[in-house]
Amino acid sequence: MNDYCCNDRELINVDLSAYKRLKRIEIGTHCFIFVKELIVDGLKELESVVIGDNSFSKSVFFVPAAYHVEFKDCPRLR
C-alpha cells in the first residue's frame, strides 16, 4: 500500500476478517491515522503483517488516543 492512505476522519474501524485468502497485509506509513480498531480474525492463510511508521496512530497530530488491535485465529501468522 502507498503511504498516507485511508486517512478519512470517518474511517474509525477496519475489519479485514472477510478477506479469507489474504496471505500478506502490507500498510504504508502514515496510513489509517483515525482508525481506533483493527480486527483480523480467521485468516487461516495470513502469513505476515507489515505496518509502516505512524500508521494507526494520531501521534502525527500529537493527539493521544486509545486503540484496539486484534489478531485472532491466524495460525500461519509469524
C-alpha positions in Angstrom: 0.0 0.0 0.0 1.1 3.5 -0.6 1.9 6.0 2.2 -0.6 8.5 3.6 -3.6 6.4 2.6 -7.0 5.8 4.2 -6.9 8.8 6.4 -10.6 9.8 6.2 -11.8 11.0 9.6 -15.0 8.8 9.2 -12.8 5.6 8.9 -12.5 4.6 12.5 -12.9 0.8 12.3 -11.2 -1.7 10.0 -12.2 -5.4 9.9 -10.2 -7.4 7.5 -11.7 -10.7 8.5 -13.8 -11.1 5.4 -10.7 -11.4 3.2 -10.2 -15.1 4.0 -7.5 -15.7 1.3 -5.1 -12.9 2.3 -1.6 -14.1 2.8 0.1 -10.8 3.5 -1.1 -7.4 4.8 1.2 -4.5 4.0 0.3 -1.0 5.1 2.4 2.0 4.3 3.5 4.8 6.6 1.1 7.4 8.0 -2.0 5.4 7.0 -5.3 4.8 8.8 -4.4 7.5 11.3 -8.0 8.0 12.6 -8.7 4.2 12.9 -9.3 3.2 16.5 -10.0 -0.5 15.9 -8.3 -3.1 13.7 -9.7 -6.6 13.6 -8.1 -9.6 11.8 -9.9 -12.8 12.6 -10.0 -16.2 11.0 -7.5 -15.5 8.2 -6.0 -19.1 8.0 -3.7 -18.2 5.1 -2.3 -15.0 6.6 1.5 -15.3 7.0 2.8 -11.8 7.6 1.7 -8.3 8.5 3.8 -5.2 7.8 2.6 -1.8 9.2 4.6 1.3 8.4 5.6 4.0 10.8 2.9 6.2 12.4 0.1 4.2 10.9 -3.0 3.6 13.1 -1.7 6.5 15.2 -2.7 10.1 15.6 0.7 10.7 17.1 1.4 12.7 13.9 -1.0 15.3 15.3 0.2 14.8 18.9 -3.3 13.6 20.0 -3.3 10.7 22.3 -6.0 8.0 21.7 -6.9 4.5 22.8 -6.7 1.8 20.2 -7.8 -1.8 19.9 -5.9 -4.3 17.7 -7.0 -7.9 17.5 -5.3 -10.7 15.6 -7.2 -13.9 16.2 -7.3 -17.4 14.7 -4.4 -16.7 12.2 -2.4 -19.9 12.6 0.2 -19.2 9.9 1.0 -15.6 11.1 4.7 -15.3 12.0 
